[in-house]
């Protein structure tokens, strides 16, 4: 999810997660997982992203969502 949002902001800016939610639907052990994140909404200050985590058969294992806040200037430095 972070990469989906990070790909839309300038290199001198950053962001911080202000809310994160994950729903787990299935237990997995020793299986390769694939995550697909997407930017749902991005404003000047707040962004919302979602992600689906799937197993090798395409079964949805978990879903996540996050609200992030853009950081600029001194707040973004070093992040």
Number of C-alpha atoms within 10 A of each C-alpha: 19 17 11 17 21 15 10 10 14 9 9 12 17 20 20 15 14 11 11 12 10 13 11 11 11 11 7 10 5 5 8 10 15 13 15 12 18 16 20 12 12 17 9 7 11 16 19 20 21 21 19 19 17 18 16 10 8 10 13 17 18 17 18 17 19 18 18 20 18 20 18 14 9 8 13 15 11 8 10
